[in-house]
Amino acid sequence: MANKNHTHAMVAFQGAHYAFSEIAAKRYFGEDIRILPCRAFEDVFNAVEAQEARFGIIPIENSLTGSIHRNYDLLLEHDLTIVGEVFLRIEQQLIANPGVRLEDIRVIYSHPQALEQCRLFLTSLKDVDAVASYDTAGSVQMIHEKKMLQAAAIASRLAAQDYQMQILKEEIEDIPENFTRFLIVSKNAVPLGEPNKTSVVFSMKNIPGALFKSLSVFALRDIDLLKIESRPLRGKPWAYIFYLDFVGDMRQEHCRNAIRHLEEITTFLKVLGSYESGNGQGK
């Protein structure tokens, strides 16, 4: 699925080398991209806004653990455009220093999402603490550099290979059908494929039936909705914003008409981008 026109582009992602975001970026753009590892999701958005990277890649939802809410908030807070998406099957490995046995482990480090995806495995262990860290691959790097012999990390197979670590237990995620959806963001609306999916965010006037009316603007035009996500509106208790994905793109008249109609009953609306679906939805 590599986008050959951008094979040497700089792509920012959250995490250390061989984090799942980097793997997803190379799946999307190809192996020849230049990478910019960032410590936090905010740093990815800032790097793209400052044009230190042409693109950023962020996880937005996982099939086991749901949405990554911080990234929904950051999409609202930053003036970037969604230009693509990619789905990646996530295989979690339990990784330790060479010679360490499973019974030696007293603490397991990983990103909170990875820990949650492996909850059944973790709860099966006795006298082992699960500790959240900022990154999966970064957890492997930490226990490697500090030569921690009573610790393990949960991360990708590539992270284990990169740091020459051993895999104590393979594919420890709760369910094998474990996929993460990643969004590609850019400062400019760079065409990375044939757009067939659009994401918007909006808040509504406090009137009876407001949510029903907002969704009906799409139903009236036979526009399929793919996802709707609500988030609290900061600073306004019990007020909400809604993120919505639908089939179609803003070059199509019926989609533009739906958005114009939606503007009439919302207090705020932002089109986050039209882009090519990563799994065939909308085709």
N, C-alpha and C positions, 0 to 999 in steps of 0.2 A: 504494500500500500504506500510505499515511499513516494513522497512528493519530490521528484527529481529536480524541479526548478529551484529548490531551496536546500540542496544537499549540503552546502557549506555554510548555511545560516547559523548564527549564534542562537542557541535555545537555552533559556533559563529554566531551572527546575528546583524544587525544594528537596534537599537531601544531599547525601554524600554520593561518591562515584558508585554506580550500579544500584542506586535506588530504583524502585519500580517506575518512578516518573522518567528517569533517564532511559530505561528499557523501552517504555512506551514512546518516548520521543524518537528513538532510533527505529522503532517499528514504523512510525509514521513518516519520518523524514529520510530515513536511511542511515547507515553507519557513519557517513562522512560528515555529519554535522559537528559544529563546535559547540561545546557545552559550557554552561555557567552554573555550577552548583550554588545554591543559596540555602542559608540556614532556616529561614522561615518563609511561609507563603507570602507574607507581606513583601519580603525582599524580591520575590519573583515579579510581583506586580510593579514594584518600584524600578527594577532593572529594565523592564520592558518600556515603562513610561519614560525613563531617562534615555532610552534607546541604547543602553549598554548591551541589550540582546534584542534581536529582531522579533523573536517569539518567546512566549512563556508557555509551559505546559503545567496544568494543575489537575489533580484528581477532584472530581465533583460528586461522584457517588459510587458506592460499592454494592454489589448484589446481595451481600450478607448483612452489612452493617448500615446501609442507607447512605444518606447525604453527608458530605463534608461541609457542615454549615458555615464554617469560617470562610470558605472560598465563595459561597453564595454572597456573604456579606461583602467580601472584597470586590466581587464583580460590580456591586452597587457603588462602592466607595471610589473606585478607580475608573478612569475614562479610557478603557480598553475595549476592543471588539473581539468577539468570539469568531474565529475564522476556520475552525476545524474541530474534529473530535476523533478519538481513537479508543477502542475497548481492548483491554489486556487481561488475559487470564492470570490470576495471582496465585502462585504456588509458594507457600511459606515453608521454609526449612528451619530446623533448629540447628544452630551453628555454634561451635565451640573451638577452643584452641586444640591443636593436636595432642592426643594422649588423654584428654579429659573424658571421663565416662559420665553417662547420664546420672548415675547415683551421686556424682560429685557436685552436681549443680545445686546451688542455693538461691540463685537469682537469675531471672531472664529479662533482658532488656529489649525493647522495640518501640516503634511508634504506637500510639494508643489504638489506631485502627487495626494494626497487625495483631496486637494483643487481643482485641475483641474478636477478630476473625478466627483466632485459635483458642477461644475460651474453653471449649470442652477438653482439649488437650491439657491446657494449663491447670484446670481444676482437677484433673486426674493425678497430678503430681503432688506429693506430700512434702511439706517443709520447704517449699520453693516460692519465693516472692516474685511477682511480675511487676516490673518497674517501667513506667513510661519514659521514653526518651524522644528526642525531636525527629529521629529518622531510623529506618530499618538498617540500611547499609552503614550508617554512622555508628550504630550500636555494635556492629561487627568490627568496625575499625577501632572502636574504643576498647573492646575486650582484647583485641589483638595487640594494640599498642601498649596497654597496661598489663599484658600477660596475665589476665584474670583467669584463674584455674578453677574457680567455683561459680563461674558465670557463663551464660550462653546468650545468644541473640537470635531473634527471629528475623529473617531477611530472605533475599533471593538466592538462588543457586549461584548466580554470577558473582554476588558479593562474597560468598564463601570461596570461590575459585580465585577471585582477585586478591584476597588477603591470605590465600593458602591455608585456609581453615578447614576443619572437618565438619561434615554434616552428621549430627548425631541421630536425627530423625527427619525423614523426608515427608513433605506434603502434610503438614500437621494442621492445615486449615480445617474448620468444622465440616465444611461441605466442599466437594471438589468443584462444583459449579460456582466458582468464586471469581467474579469479574469486576474490574474497576473501569469506570468511564472517565476519561481524561479530556479536558478541553484545551484547545490551542488558542491562545490570546495574542493579540498584536495591537500596536498603537494605531495602525492603519488597516483598513478593510482589504487585506491582501487576498485575492482569490486563490484558494488552495484546492479547489474542486468545484463541482457543479452544485450550487446551494439547493438544498431541498428540505431544510429544517431551520426554524427560527426560534430564538429565545428572547423573551421580553421580561421586564420586571415592572410592576405597577402597584400602586396603593389606591384604595377606593374611598369614595365619599361615604359617609355614615348614613346610608339610606336603606330602607327595607328592600331586601332582595338584591343587594348590590352585587354579591358574588355570582348569583344566578344570572343577572343581567350581563355581567362581564364575560361569562362563559358563553352566553347565548349569541354574542356577536360572531363567534366562530361557528357555532352550530347552524346559524342562519345561512352561512356560506359554505356549508359542508366541509369545513376545515377540521381535520382530525387533530385532537389534542394528544400529546405524547406524555406530558408530565406536568403536574402543578405542585408547587412547594410553597408553603407559607413560612414566613419568618417574622418575629416581633420587630416592630418599628422602633428603633432606639430613641429614647427620650419621650415616647408617647405610649404609656402603659395601655395594654389591651388594643392597640392598633397594630395592623399587620401589613406587610408587603407580600406580594405574590410573584413567584418566578414561574413562568409558563413556557413550555416548549410546544410548538405546533408544526405540522407538516406544511411546507411551502416556503417561499422566500419573498423578500420585500420588493422584488422586481415584478411580482405578479399583482395584478390589479385587485383581485378579490382579497389578497392578504393586506394590501395597503388600505382598502376600504374597511376591513375588519379593525385594523389598528386605529384608523380615524374614528370609527364608531366607539371603540374602547376609550379613546381620549375624552369623549363626551361625558363619561361616567366615572372617570378616575381623577384623583388629585395629583397624581404623578405617574408618568409612563416613560420607560426607556427601552429602546430596542437594543439588545445586547449583541445581536449579530445574526446573519443568515449564513449557513455553512452546510457542507456536505455531511450527511449522517455517517457515523462510523460503523454502523451495523446493518445498513440496508433500510432502516426505517425511513419512510417518506418517499421511497423509490417506487 
